[in-house]
Amino acid sequence: LTGALGLGTIFILLLMGFLFESFVLPLSVLPSIPLSFVGVYWFLYITGENIDGLAGIGMVLLIGVVVNNAIVLIDFVNGARGQGLSRTEAIVQAGKLRFRPIMMTALTTVGGMIPLAFAEPTGEGIPYGPFGKTLVGGMITSTVLTLLVVPVMYTFLDDLREAGVTWWARLRAMGRRGG
C-alpha cells in the first residue's frame, strides 16, 4: 500500500503538471495529501479503529478525492490571473467563489460515507468501518486545511517560480554581454 500511495501521488503530480502546463504550481496541491492523513489517523484513533487493509485502500482512494478540492481552487486562481487579476485578488476571489462548492462536495462525500463508517460488519464478516472512517476523517481535515494551506503554498511557489524566471533572464543577459 505504501507503494500504491507513492505511485498515486506521482501520477497525480504528473497529470496536474500537464493540465496546469507547469510542474511547479501542482506542488501547491501536494500538501493537501499529508493533511488528509492527519485526519485519517485522528479519526481512526478517536473511534478506536486500527489501520487495516481496507483503511489502506481508503487512503489510496483519498489521495485522488482530496486533491480535487485543491485543483478546483488552483484552477480558478489561474483562470482569474489569466483574466488580468493580480495574484492576491485571484486567490481571494477563488476563496470566496469556490468555498461553497468545495464545502458541498466535501460534505456530500462525508455524509455518504458516515453510514459505511459506522456500519456493523456484513454477513461475510468484512468490517468496512475503517475504510469509511478513513475517508470521513481525511475529507474533513483536508477540506478545512486545504482552504488555508494551498493558497499559501501557491503564493510561495509562484514567488519561487518568478524568482527562477528572473534569475534565468539575468543569467542569459550576462551570457550575451560576455559572449
Secondary structure, 3 states (H helix, E strand, C coil): CHHHHHHHHHHHHHHHHHHHCCCCHHHHCCCHHHHHHHHHHHHHHHCCCCCCHHHHHHHHHHHHHHHHHHHHHHHHHHHHHHCCCCHHHHHHHHHHHHHHHHHHHHHHHHHHHHHHHCCCCCCCCCCCHHHHHHHHHHHHHHHHHHHHHHHHHHHHHHHHHHHHHHHHHHHHHHHHHHC
